[in-house]
Amino acid sequence: MSYLTPDALARFRDTERATQAMVVAYAVGLVATYVHPLGLVVGGALLGLTASSVRDAVVLGSEFGVTVLVAWAGLLVWYGVLGSVATAVPLIYVALASALAIPPLAAVAVRGLV
């Protein structure tokens, strides 16, 4: 635990309500990512606030990134453009790398600080 962590937040992370806060953080992060790509940072940071350890922050951030990728693929299938987007090779690499790297980094950064 960092010396910057408020006592109330440290106690909150050990309660049952932390799980509910994680669900809310997932939902807020998904909505924010739907609106703007910086939602990846928002979702990862919110999950990092609720994580009980740095390892949990990495796992939660990675799960959030995979969830975003699955939701994005679902939207692309819904609109019928998955094939054309998947063939845009340099751009798809950026999308995959950002979705898999940004949320865990944001979660670890926030959890490491508080």
Buried (B, 14 or more C-beta within 10 A) or exposed (E): EEEEEEEEBEEBBEEEEBEEBBEEBBEBBBEBBEEEBEBBBBBBBBBBBBBBEBEBBBBBBBBBBEBBBEBBEEEBEEEEEBEEBEEEEEEEEEBEEBBBBBBBBBBBBBBEEB
